Amino acid sequence: MQRLLDNGNDEYYCPDCEATAEGDHPSVLCICGFAIRTKKPYRCIPNPDRAPYNPVAYVAHLGR
């Protein structure tokens, strides 16, 4: 889901994992909805190694 924030930026919400993120494309958020042969094996989790070289808030995790 997407909504426009008061500051003019977009906020994305994932109904699968309930995460939110601000950015210019849904990929800033997560990969929960990514399907492989009609199955959705990925779940996003908070990035355990967030750093300047790896700034994304969430990363893909295989398995539910």
All heavy atoms as TSV, in Angstrom:
chain	resi	resn	atom	element	x	y	z
A	1	MET	N	N	0.843	-1.168	0.000
A	1	MET	CA	C	0.000	0.000	0.000
A	1	MET	C	C	0.893	1.237	0.000
A	1	MET	O	O	1.996	1.203	0.509
A	1	MET	CB	C	-0.874	0.011	1.235
A	1	MET	CG	C	-1.797	-1.157	1.357
A	1	MET	SD	S	-2.645	-1.014	2.942
A	1	MET	CE	C	-4.123	-1.837	2.575
A	2	GLN	N	N	0.394	2.296	-0.546
A	2	GLN	CA	C	1.169	3.524	-0.666
A	2	GLN	C	C	0.307	4.701	-0.245
A	2	GLN	O	O	-0.892	4.727	-0.511
A	2	GLN	CB	C	1.607	3.697	-2.117
A	2	GLN	CG	C	2.314	4.975	-2.406
A	2	GLN	CD	C	2.633	5.116	-3.898
A	2	GLN	OE1	O	2.282	4.269	-4.701
A	2	GLN	NE2	N	3.289	6.183	-4.245
A	3	ARG	N	N	0.932	5.670	0.425
A	3	ARG	CA	C	0.221	6.910	0.746
A	3	ARG	C	C	1.204	8.062	0.692
A	3	ARG	O	O	2.400	7.891	0.885
A	3	ARG	CB	C	-0.459	6.837	2.110
A	3	ARG	CG	C	0.477	6.918	3.281
A	3	ARG	CD	C	-0.290	6.863	4.594
A	3	ARG	NE	N	0.642	6.951	5.702
A	3	ARG	CZ	C	0.594	7.871	6.647
A	3	ARG	NH1	N	-0.360	8.762	6.652
A	3	ARG	NH2	N	1.486	7.899	7.609
A	4	LEU	N	N	0.677	9.231	0.402
A	4	LEU	CA	C	1.478	10.443	0.322
A	4	LEU	C	C	1.559	11.077	1.704
A	4	LEU	O	O	0.535	11.304	2.358
A	4	LEU	CB	C	0.847	11.417	-0.677
A	4	LEU	CG	C	1.641	12.671	-0.992
A	4	LEU	CD1	C	2.982	12.305	-1.632
A	4	LEU	CD2	C	0.851	13.557	-1.931
A	5	LEU	N	N	2.772	11.356	2.150
A	5	LEU	CA	C	2.985	11.982	3.454
A	5	LEU	C	C	2.882	13.499	3.337
A	5	LEU	O	O	2.948	14.062	2.245
A	5	LEU	CB	C	4.359	11.597	4.000
A	5	LEU	CG	C	4.587	10.106	4.243
A	5	LEU	CD1	C	6.040	9.861	4.646
A	5	LEU	CD2	C	3.651	9.596	5.330
A	6	ASP	N	N	2.741	14.180	4.462
A	6	ASP	CA	C	2.642	15.641	4.480
A	6	ASP	C	C	3.877	16.322	3.891
A	6	ASP	O	O	3.792	17.408	3.342
A	6	ASP	CB	C	2.427	16.142	5.915
A	6	ASP	CG	C	1.060	15.762	6.452
A	6	ASP	OD1	O	0.144	15.501	5.639
A	6	ASP	OD2	O	0.903	15.730	7.687
A	7	ASN	N	N	5.046	15.672	3.988
A	7	ASN	CA	C	6.274	16.271	3.466
A	7	ASN	C	C	6.448	16.039	1.962
A	7	ASN	O	O	7.451	16.405	1.381
A	7	ASN	CB	C	7.490	15.744	4.227
A	7	ASN	CG	C	7.704	14.257	4.062
A	7	ASN	OD1	O	7.051	13.600	3.253
A	7	ASN	ND2	N	8.624	13.707	4.830
A	8	GLY	N	N	5.448	15.389	1.318
A	8	GLY	CA	C	5.486	15.165	-0.123
A	8	GLY	C	C	6.104	13.844	-0.539
A	8	GLY	O	O	6.082	13.495	-1.715
A	9	ASN	N	N	6.672	13.109	0.402
A	9	ASN	CA	C	7.265	11.813	0.092
A	9	ASN	C	C	6.217	10.704	0.151
A	9	ASN	O	O	5.156	10.882	0.748
A	9	ASN	CB	C	8.399	11.492	1.074
A	9	ASN	CG	C	9.570	12.414	0.932
A	9	ASN	OD1	O	9.791	12.990	-0.125
A	9	ASN	ND2	N	10.327	12.583	2.003
A	10	ASP	N	N	6.537	9.578	-0.442
A	10	ASP	CA	C	5.651	8.426	-0.395
A	10	ASP	C	C	6.029	7.528	0.775
A	10	ASP	O	O	7.212	7.347	1.074
A	10	ASP	CB	C	5.756	7.595	-1.685
A	10	ASP	CG	C	5.145	8.318	-2.863
A	10	ASP	OD1	O	4.080	8.929	-2.688
A	10	ASP	OD2	O	5.731	8.269	-3.957
A	11	GLU	N	N	5.021	6.948	1.414
A	11	GLU	CA	C	5.251	5.942	2.450
A	11	GLU	C	C	4.614	4.651	1.964
A	11	GLU	O	O	3.495	4.652	1.455
A	11	GLU	CB	C	4.632	6.353	3.778
A	11	GLU	CG	C	4.859	5.300	4.855
A	11	GLU	CD	C	4.180	5.645	6.164
A	11	GLU	OE1	O	2.930	5.720	6.182
A	11	GLU	OE2	O	4.893	5.831	7.149
A	12	TYR	N	N	5.335	3.555	2.109
A	12	TYR	CA	C	4.842	2.248	1.703
A	12	TYR	C	C	4.593	1.399	2.943
A	12	TYR	O	O	5.327	1.475	3.922
A	12	TYR	CB	C	5.849	1.559	0.782
A	12	TYR	CG	C	6.001	2.297	-0.522
A	12	TYR	CD1	C	6.973	3.271	-0.679
A	12	TYR	CD2	C	5.140	2.049	-1.576
A	12	TYR	CE1	C	7.093	3.969	-1.867
A	12	TYR	CE2	C	5.257	2.741	-2.769
A	12	TYR	CZ	C	6.236	3.698	-2.903
A	12	TYR	OH	O	6.341	4.391	-4.078
A	13	TYR	N	N	3.553	0.581	2.882
A	13	TYR	CA	C	3.150	-0.290	3.980
A	13	TYR	C	C	2.989	-1.701	3.433
A	13	TYR	O	O	2.354	-1.896	2.401
A	13	TYR	CB	C	1.823	0.194	4.576
A	13	TYR	CG	C	1.183	-0.795	5.518
A	13	TYR	CD1	C	1.676	-0.953	6.806
A	13	TYR	CD2	C	0.103	-1.572	5.121
A	13	TYR	CE1	C	1.095	-1.867	7.682
A	13	TYR	CE2	C	-0.485	-2.485	5.983
A	13	TYR	CZ	C	0.026	-2.629	7.263
A	13	TYR	OH	O	-0.545	-3.531	8.115
A	14	CYS	N	N	3.574	-2.679	4.088
A	14	CYS	CA	C	3.455	-4.069	3.670
A	14	CYS	C	C	2.412	-4.763	4.537
A	14	CYS	O	O	2.602	-4.881	5.747
A	14	CYS	CB	C	4.786	-4.791	3.799
A	14	CYS	SG	S	4.642	-6.546	3.392
A	15	PRO	N	N	1.302	-5.210	3.960
A	15	PRO	CA	C	0.279	-5.890	4.746
A	15	PRO	C	C	0.705	-7.272	5.225
A	15	PRO	O	O	0.122	-7.806	6.150
A	15	PRO	CB	C	-0.913	-5.983	3.798
A	15	PRO	CG	C	-0.332	-5.880	2.444
A	15	PRO	CD	C	0.900	-5.041	2.581
A	16	ASP	N	N	1.744	-7.853	4.618
A	16	ASP	CA	C	2.215	-9.168	5.050
A	16	ASP	C	C	3.011	-9.082	6.351
A	16	ASP	O	O	2.789	-9.848	7.270
A	16	ASP	CB	C	3.088	-9.821	3.977
A	16	ASP	CG	C	2.283	-10.294	2.783
A	16	ASP	OD1	O	1.081	-10.598	2.945
A	16	ASP	OD2	O	2.854	-10.368	1.686
A	17	CYS	N	N	3.951	-8.150	6.420
A	17	CYS	CA	C	4.811	-8.071	7.612
A	17	CYS	C	C	4.541	-6.821	8.450
A	17	CYS	O	O	5.132	-6.648	9.504
A	17	CYS	CB	C	6.269	-8.112	7.213
A	17	CYS	SG	S	6.828	-6.639	6.319
A	18	GLU	N	N	3.697	-5.924	7.963
A	18	GLU	CA	C	3.300	-4.694	8.650
A	18	GLU	C	C	4.425	-3.666	8.794
A	18	GLU	O	O	4.347	-2.765	9.603
A	18	GLU	CB	C	2.678	-5.012	10.005
A	18	GLU	CG	C	1.435	-5.873	9.880
A	18	GLU	CD	C	0.793	-6.198	11.211
A	18	GLU	OE1	O	1.329	-5.833	12.264
A	18	GLU	OE2	O	-0.279	-6.823	11.179
A	19	ALA	N	N	5.473	-3.795	7.980
A	19	ALA	CA	C	6.554	-2.822	7.989
A	19	ALA	C	C	6.143	-1.591	7.188
A	19	ALA	O	O	5.286	-1.662	6.313
A	19	ALA	CB	C	7.811	-3.435	7.391
A	20	THR	N	N	6.758	-0.452	7.479
A	20	THR	CA	C	6.566	0.768	6.702
A	20	THR	C	C	7.931	1.350	6.354
A	20	THR	O	O	8.902	1.150	7.091
A	20	THR	CB	C	5.757	1.839	7.473
A	20	THR	OG1	O	6.457	2.184	8.657
A	20	THR	CG2	C	4.369	1.343	7.805
A	21	ALA	N	N	8.006	2.055	5.235
A	21	ALA	CA	C	9.240	2.717	4.834
A	21	ALA	C	C	8.893	3.888	3.928
A	21	ALA	O	O	7.899	3.873	3.218
A	21	ALA	CB	C	10.167	1.763	4.111
A	22	GLU	N	N	9.737	4.892	3.970
A	22	GLU	CA	C	9.568	6.088	3.158
A	22	GLU	C	C	10.570	6.039	2.020
A	22	GLU	O	O	11.741	5.705	2.229
A	22	GLU	CB	C	9.830	7.313	4.032
A	22	GLU	CG	C	9.506	8.626	3.390
A	22	GLU	CD	C	9.677	9.791	4.355
A	22	GLU	OE1	O	9.425	9.624	5.561
A	22	GLU	OE2	O	10.058	10.872	3.883
A	23	GLY	N	N	10.126	6.322	0.796
A	23	GLY	CA	C	11.030	6.300	-0.338
A	23	GLY	C	C	10.315	6.574	-1.643
A	23	GLY	O	O	9.154	6.982	-1.655
A	24	ASP	N	N	11.021	6.321	-2.749
A	24	ASP	CA	C	10.456	6.641	-4.063
A	24	ASP	C	C	9.996	5.417	-4.848
A	24	ASP	O	O	9.580	5.526	-5.988
A	24	ASP	CB	C	11.447	7.454	-4.886
A	24	ASP	CG	C	12.745	6.720	-5.144
A	24	ASP	OD1	O	12.915	5.588	-4.642
A	24	ASP	OD2	O	13.592	7.275	-5.849
A	25	HIS	N	N	10.070	4.222	-4.260
A	25	HIS	CA	C	9.655	2.998	-4.946
A	25	HIS	C	C	9.331	1.939	-3.891
A	25	HIS	O	O	9.978	1.908	-2.852
A	25	HIS	CB	C	10.795	2.512	-5.853
A	25	HIS	CG	C	10.371	1.432	-6.777
A	25	HIS	ND1	N	10.411	0.101	-6.428
A	25	HIS	CD2	C	9.879	1.471	-8.033
A	25	HIS	CE1	C	9.972	-0.628	-7.432
A	25	HIS	NE2	N	9.645	0.188	-8.425
A	26	PRO	N	N	8.361	1.052	-4.146
A	26	PRO	CA	C	8.010	0.035	-3.149
A	26	PRO	C	C	9.174	-0.851	-2.719
A	26	PRO	O	O	9.167	-1.401	-1.623
A	26	PRO	CB	C	6.938	-0.801	-3.848
A	26	PRO	CG	C	6.369	0.085	-4.881
A	26	PRO	CD	C	7.487	0.996	-5.311
A	27	SER	N	N	10.194	-0.976	-3.557
A	27	SER	CA	C	11.329	-1.832	-3.207
A	27	SER	C	C	12.113	-1.320	-2.006
A	27	SER	O	O	12.930	-2.042	-1.450
A	27	SER	CB	C	12.261	-2.001	-4.402
A	27	SER	OG	O	12.847	-0.761	-4.751
A	28	VAL	N	N	11.884	-0.078	-1.578
A	28	VAL	CA	C	12.560	0.421	-0.378
A	28	VAL	C	C	12.067	-0.306	0.861
A	28	VAL	O	O	12.707	-0.264	1.898
A	28	VAL	CB	C	12.370	1.940	-0.160
A	28	VAL	CG1	C	12.923	2.721	-1.315
A	28	VAL	CG2	C	10.932	2.301	0.114
A	29	LEU	N	N	10.944	-0.955	0.738
A	29	LEU	CA	C	10.326	-1.579	1.892
A	29	LEU	C	C	10.731	-3.022	2.083
A	29	LEU	O	O	11.459	-3.360	2.999
A	29	LEU	CB	C	8.806	-1.466	1.793
A	29	LEU	CG	C	8.002	-2.058	2.942
A	29	LEU	CD1	C	8.438	-1.479	4.267
A	29	LEU	CD2	C	6.542	-1.807	2.721
A	30	CYS	N	N	10.222	-3.911	1.241
A	30	CYS	CA	C	10.436	-5.329	1.495
A	30	CYS	C	C	10.188	-6.168	0.258
A	30	CYS	O	O	9.868	-5.658	-0.794
A	30	CYS	CB	C	9.552	-5.797	2.631
A	30	CYS	SG	S	7.817	-5.858	2.195
A	31	ILE	N	N	10.271	-7.469	0.442
A	31	ILE	CA	C	10.090	-8.418	-0.647
A	31	ILE	C	C	9.008	-9.444	-0.307
A	31	ILE	O	O	8.865	-10.455	-0.971
A	31	ILE	CB	C	11.441	-9.105	-0.952
A	31	ILE	CG1	C	11.413	-9.835	-2.283
A	31	ILE	CG2	C	11.848	-10.019	0.189
A	31	ILE	CD1	C	12.763	-10.279	-2.772
A	32	CYS	N	N	8.229	-9.217	0.715
A	32	CYS	CA	C	7.208	-10.183	1.147
A	32	CYS	C	C	6.285	-10.636	0.026
A	32	CYS	O	O	5.906	-11.796	-0.019
A	32	CYS	CB	C	6.345	-9.606	2.262
A	32	CYS	SG	S	7.156	-9.526	3.847
A	33	GLY	N	N	5.909	-9.757	-0.861
A	33	GLY	CA	C	4.963	-10.111	-1.904
A	33	GLY	C	C	5.578	-10.741	-3.135
A	33	GLY	O	O	4.879	-11.076	-4.076
A	34	PHE	N	N	6.896	-10.922	-3.163
A	34	PHE	CA	C	7.570	-11.488	-4.325
A	34	PHE	C	C	7.207	-12.961	-4.459
A	34	PHE	O	O	7.401	-13.748	-3.543
A	34	PHE	CB	C	9.086	-11.325	-4.182
A	34	PHE	CG	C	9.858	-11.829	-5.356
A	34	PHE	CD1	C	9.869	-11.122	-6.543
A	34	PHE	CD2	C	10.565	-13.002	-5.269
A	34	PHE	CE1	C	10.590	-11.579	-7.635
A	34	PHE	CE2	C	11.289	-13.472	-6.350
A	34	PHE	CZ	C	11.295	-12.761	-7.530
A	35	ALA	N	N	6.655	-13.347	-5.597
A	35	ALA	CA	C	6.205	-14.721	-5.806
A	35	ALA	C	C	7.122	-15.475	-6.760
A	35	ALA	O	O	7.586	-14.934	-7.753
A	35	ALA	CB	C	4.794	-14.738	-6.352
A	36	ILE	N	N	7.359	-16.734	-6.431
A	36	ILE	CA	C	8.101	-17.648	-7.297
A	36	ILE	C	C	7.192	-18.843	-7.544
A	36	ILE	O	O	6.857	-19.575	-6.607
A	36	ILE	CB	C	9.408	-18.120	-6.627
A	36	ILE	CG1	C	10.319	-16.939	-6.355
A	36	ILE	CG2	C	10.100	-19.156	-7.510
A	36	ILE	CD1	C	11.571	-17.289	-5.600
A	37	ARG	N	N	6.763	-18.986	-8.790
A	37	ARG	CA	C	5.847	-20.084	-9.148
A	37	ARG	C	C	4.632	-20.108	-8.225
A	37	ARG	O	O	4.293	-21.124	-7.662
A	37	ARG	CB	C	6.574	-21.415	-9.134
A	37	ARG	CG	C	7.654	-21.507	-10.165
A	37	ARG	CD	C	8.272	-22.880	-10.193
A	37	ARG	NE	N	9.415	-22.845	-11.086
A	37	ARG	CZ	C	10.449	-23.635	-10.968
A	37	ARG	NH1	N	10.493	-24.535	-10.024
A	37	ARG	NH2	N	11.443	-23.539	-11.824
A	38	THR	N	N	4.054	-18.968	-8.029
A	38	THR	CA	C	2.847	-18.730	-7.217
A	38	THR	C	C	3.055	-18.889	-5.708
A	38	THR	O	O	2.140	-18.693	-4.945
A	38	THR	CB	C	1.646	-19.612	-7.645
A	38	THR	OG1	O	1.909	-20.974	-7.308
A	38	THR	CG2	C	1.368	-19.479	-9.135
A	39	LYS	N	N	4.255	-19.214	-5.264
A	39	LYS	CA	C	4.533	-19.308	-3.833
A	39	LYS	C	C	5.282	-18.063	-3.396
A	39	LYS	O	O	6.030	-17.466	-4.153
A	39	LYS	CB	C	5.362	-20.550	-3.522
A	39	LYS	CG	C	4.618	-21.827	-3.822
A	39	LYS	CD	C	5.442	-23.023	-3.457
A	39	LYS	CE	C	4.663	-24.285	-3.770
A	39	LYS	NZ	N	5.417	-25.481	-3.531
A	40	LYS	N	N	5.073	-17.669	-2.168
A	40	LYS	CA	C	5.749	-16.501	-1.607
A	40	LYS	C	C	6.652	-16.957	-0.459
A	40	LYS	O	O	6.281	-16.902	0.707
A	40	LYS	CB	C	4.721	-15.485	-1.112
A	40	LYS	CG	C	3.865	-14.920	-2.227
A	40	LYS	CD	C	2.878	-13.924	-1.710
A	40	LYS	CE	C	2.029	-13.386	-2.841
A	40	LYS	NZ	N	1.041	-12.443	-2.377
A	41	PRO	N	N	7.881	-17.410	-0.796
A	41	PRO	CA	C	8.758	-17.980	0.226
A	41	PRO	C	C	9.511	-16.958	1.085
A	41	PRO	O	O	10.122	-17.326	2.073
A	41	PRO	CB	C	9.745	-18.808	-0.594
A	41	PRO	CG	C	9.856	-18.037	-1.877
A	41	PRO	CD	C	8.462	-17.494	-2.120
A	42	TYR	N	N	9.466	-15.680	0.697
A	42	TYR	CA	C	10.259	-14.685	1.404
A	42	TYR	C	C	9.438	-13.902	2.414
A	42	TYR	O	O	8.260	-13.648	2.240
A	42	TYR	CB	C	10.887	-13.697	0.418
A	42	TYR	CG	C	11.857	-14.358	-0.516
A	42	TYR	CD1	C	11.487	-14.679	-1.807
A	42	TYR	CD2	C	13.134	-14.661	-0.092
A	42	TYR	CE1	C	12.375	-15.293	-2.676
A	42	TYR	CE2	C	14.034	-15.274	-0.950
A	42	TYR	CZ	C	13.651	-15.587	-2.236
A	42	TYR	OH	O	14.528	-16.193	-3.076
A	43	ARG	N	N	10.098	-13.492	3.459
A	43	ARG	CA	C	9.518	-12.636	4.491
A	43	ARG	C	C	10.573	-11.579	4.782
A	43	ARG	O	O	11.767	-11.881	4.819
A	43	ARG	CB	C	9.260	-13.480	5.740
A	43	ARG	CG	C	8.758	-12.713	6.916
A	43	ARG	CD	C	7.278	-12.912	7.028
A	43	ARG	NE	N	6.809	-12.274	8.245
A	43	ARG	CZ	C	5.715	-11.594	8.307
A	43	ARG	NH1	N	4.957	-11.480	7.251
A	43	ARG	NH2	N	5.325	-11.044	9.412
A	44	CYS	N	N	10.167	-10.346	4.954
A	44	CYS	CA	C	11.180	-9.341	5.267
A	44	CYS	C	C	11.344	-9.233	6.779
A	44	CYS	O	O	10.413	-9.444	7.549
A	44	CYS	CB	C	10.857	-8.007	4.632
A	44	CYS	SG	S	9.325	-7.288	5.138
A	45	ILE	N	N	12.571	-8.956	7.168
A	45	ILE	CA	C	12.913	-8.786	8.586
A	45	ILE	C	C	13.754	-7.512	8.700
A	45	ILE	O	O	14.367	-7.090	7.729
A	45	ILE	CB	C	13.698	-9.994	9.136
A	45	ILE	CG1	C	15.002	-10.212	8.363
A	45	ILE	CG2	C	12.839	-11.267	9.115
A	45	ILE	CD1	C	15.932	-11.238	8.989
A	46	PRO	N	N	13.791	-6.900	9.883
A	46	PRO	CA	C	14.665	-5.730	10.043
A	46	PRO	C	C	16.114	-6.113	9.719
A	46	PRO	O	O	16.573	-7.210	10.057
A	46	PRO	CB	C	14.505	-5.374	11.522
A	46	PRO	CG	C	13.148	-5.897	11.877
A	46	PRO	CD	C	12.998	-7.177	11.076
A	47	ASN	N	N	16.806	-5.237	9.042
A	47	ASN	CA	C	18.191	-5.480	8.646
A	47	ASN	C	C	19.068	-5.591	9.892
A	47	ASN	O	O	19.233	-4.622	10.621
A	47	ASN	CB	C	18.662	-4.335	7.761
A	47	ASN	CG	C	20.060	-4.525	7.238
A	47	ASN	OD1	O	20.751	-5.469	7.585
A	47	ASN	ND2	N	20.491	-3.616	6.381
A	48	PRO	N	N	19.664	-6.760	10.151
A	48	PRO	CA	C	20.483	-6.936	11.351
A	48	PRO	C	C	21.860	-6.283	11.241
A	48	PRO	O	O	22.567	-6.153	12.237
A	48	PRO	CB	C	20.606	-8.453	11.482
A	48	PRO	CG	C	20.485	-8.950	10.080
A	48	PRO	CD	C	19.526	-8.000	9.399
A	49	ASP	N	N	22.259	-5.864	10.018
A	49	ASP	CA	C	23.581	-5.281	9.800
A	49	ASP	C	C	23.453	-3.938	9.099
A	49	ASP	O	O	24.125	-3.667	8.115
A	49	ASP	CB	C	24.430	-6.251	8.964
A	49	ASP	CG	C	25.869	-5.808	8.846
A	49	ASP	OD1	O	26.385	-5.171	9.783
A	49	ASP	OD2	O	26.488	-6.096	7.800
A	50	ARG	N	N	22.591	-3.084	9.621
A	50	ARG	CA	C	22.372	-1.787	8.991
A	50	ARG	C	C	23.572	-0.882	9.235
A	50	ARG	O	O	24.021	-0.711	10.371
A	50	ARG	CB	C	21.101	-1.142	9.561
A	50	ARG	CG	C	20.581	-0.027	8.720
A	50	ARG	CD	C	19.191	0.357	9.134
A	50	ARG	NE	N	18.696	1.397	8.249
A	50	ARG	CZ	C	17.590	2.047	8.430
A	50	ARG	NH1	N	16.816	1.774	9.456
A	50	ARG	NH2	N	17.216	2.977	7.584
A	51	ALA	N	N	24.109	-0.324	8.151
A	51	ALA	CA	C	25.304	0.513	8.216
A	51	ALA	C	C	25.305	1.423	6.988
A	51	ALA	O	O	24.500	1.233	6.073
A	51	ALA	CB	C	26.549	-0.375	8.220
A	52	PRO	N	N	26.203	2.423	6.937
A	52	PRO	CA	C	26.243	3.316	5.770
A	52	PRO	C	C	26.410	2.572	4.445
A	52	PRO	O	O	25.870	2.973	3.430
A	52	PRO	CB	C	27.446	4.212	6.048
A	52	PRO	CG	C	27.535	4.243	7.540
A	52	PRO	CD	C	27.137	2.853	7.982
A	53	TYR	N	N	27.134	1.458	4.444
A	53	TYR	CA	C	27.312	0.682	3.218
A	53	TYR	C	C	26.124	-0.249	2.940
A	53	TYR	O	O	26.022	-0.819	1.864
A	53	TYR	CB	C	28.606	-0.142	3.278
A	53	TYR	CG	C	28.629	-1.146	4.404
A	53	TYR	CD1	C	28.063	-2.402	4.254
A	53	TYR	CD2	C	29.207	-0.824	5.624
A	53	TYR	CE1	C	28.062	-3.313	5.293
A	53	TYR	CE2	C	29.207	-1.729	6.667
A	53	TYR	CZ	C	28.644	-2.980	6.489
A	53	TYR	OH	O	28.646	-3.884	7.521
A	54	ASN	N	N	25.228	-0.416	3.888
A	54	ASN	CA	C	24.060	-1.292	3.758
A	54	ASN	C	C	22.881	-0.635	4.476
A	54	ASN	O	O	22.448	-1.102	5.526
A	54	ASN	CB	C	24.396	-2.666	4.362
A	54	ASN	CG	C	23.313	-3.683	4.145
A	54	ASN	OD1	O	22.451	-3.511	3.290
A	54	ASN	ND2	N	23.332	-4.747	4.921
A	55	PRO	N	N	22.341	0.465	3.912
A	55	PRO	CA	C	21.375	1.287	4.645
A	55	PRO	C	C	19.916	0.831	4.625
A	55	PRO	O	O	19.092	1.428	5.292
A	55	PRO	CB	C	21.497	2.638	3.958
A	55	PRO	CG	C	21.817	2.277	2.549
A	55	PRO	CD	C	22.705	1.064	2.647
A	56	VAL	N	N	19.582	-0.243	3.889
A	56	VAL	CA	C	18.183	-0.635	3.801
A	56	VAL	C	C	17.634	-1.043	5.162
A	56	VAL	O	O	18.340	-1.617	5.989
A	56	VAL	CB	C	17.963	-1.774	2.774
A	56	VAL	CG1	C	18.308	-1.309	1.381
A	56	VAL	CG2	C	18.741	-3.006	3.141
A	57	ALA	N	N	16.379	-0.714	5.413
A	57	ALA	CA	C	15.775	-0.994	6.716
A	57	ALA	C	C	15.381	-2.453	6.878
A	57	ALA	O	O	15.385	-2.985	7.979
A	57	ALA	CB	C	14.558	-0.103	6.924
A	58	TYR	N	N	15.024	-3.111	5.757
A	58	TYR	CA	C	14.567	-4.498	5.813
A	58	TYR	C	C	15.306	-5.333	4.783
A	58	TYR	O	O	15.697	-4.836	3.733
A	58	TYR	CB	C	13.066	-4.577	5.548
A	58	TYR	CG	C	12.275	-3.872	6.617
A	58	TYR	CD1	C	11.961	-2.534	6.499
A	58	TYR	CD2	C	11.886	-4.538	7.758
A	58	TYR	CE1	C	11.264	-1.862	7.492
A	58	TYR	CE2	C	11.192	-3.887	8.762
A	58	TYR	CZ	C	10.883	-2.550	8.631
A	58	TYR	OH	O	10.220	-1.916	9.621
A	59	VAL	N	N	15.495	-6.620	5.086
A	59	VAL	CA	C	16.136	-7.545	4.171
A	59	VAL	C	C	15.253	-8.775	4.002
A	59	VAL	O	O	14.447	-9.100	4.878
A	59	VAL	CB	C	17.548	-7.955	4.645
A	59	VAL	CG1	C	18.486	-6.773	4.638
A	59	VAL	CG2	C	17.495	-8.586	6.019
A	60	ALA	N	N	15.433	-9.473	2.877
A	60	ALA	CA	C	14.638	-10.678	2.610
A	60	ALA	C	C	15.168	-11.853	3.411
A	60	ALA	O	O	16.370	-12.053	3.551
A	60	ALA	CB	C	14.690	-11.009	1.117
A	61	HIS	N	N	14.236	-12.644	3.929
A	61	HIS	CA	C	14.563	-13.837	4.691
A	61	HIS	C	C	13.761	-14.987	4.091
A	61	HIS	O	O	12.556	-14.854	3.881
A	61	HIS	CB	C	14.195	-13.627	6.161
A	61	HIS	CG	C	14.380	-14.824	7.013
A	61	HIS	ND1	N	15.626	-15.298	7.354
A	61	HIS	CD2	C	13.479	-15.657	7.590
A	61	HIS	CE1	C	15.473	-16.365	8.116
A	61	HIS	NE2	N	14.193	-16.609	8.271
A	62	LEU	N	N	14.410	-16.094	3.778
A	62	LEU	CA	C	13.711	-17.242	3.217
A	62	LEU	C	C	13.018	-18.003	4.327
A	62	LEU	O	O	13.638	-18.372	5.319
A	62	LEU	CB	C	14.690	-18.145	2.481
A	62	LEU	CG	C	14.113	-19.318	1.707
A	62	LEU	CD1	C	13.108	-18.833	0.667
A	62	LEU	CD2	C	15.217	-20.105	1.042
A	63	GLY	N	N	11.729	-18.194	4.191
A	63	GLY	CA	C	10.952	-18.910	5.199
A	63	GLY	C	C	10.033	-17.986	5.962
A	63	GLY	O	O	10.213	-16.787	6.002
A	64	ARG	N	N	9.018	-18.546	6.549
A	64	ARG	CA	C	8.032	-17.782	7.303
A	64	ARG	C	C	8.240	-17.952	8.773
A	64	ARG	O	O	8.557	-18.893	9.324
A	64	ARG	CB	C	6.627	-18.231	6.916
A	64	ARG	CG	C	6.260	-17.749	5.545
A	64	ARG	CD	C	5.276	-16.646	5.672
A	64	ARG	NE	N	4.935	-16.126	4.372
A	64	ARG	CZ	C	4.685	-14.882	4.162
A	64	ARG	NH1	N	4.723	-14.000	5.101
A	64	ARG	NH2	N	4.344	-14.459	2.978
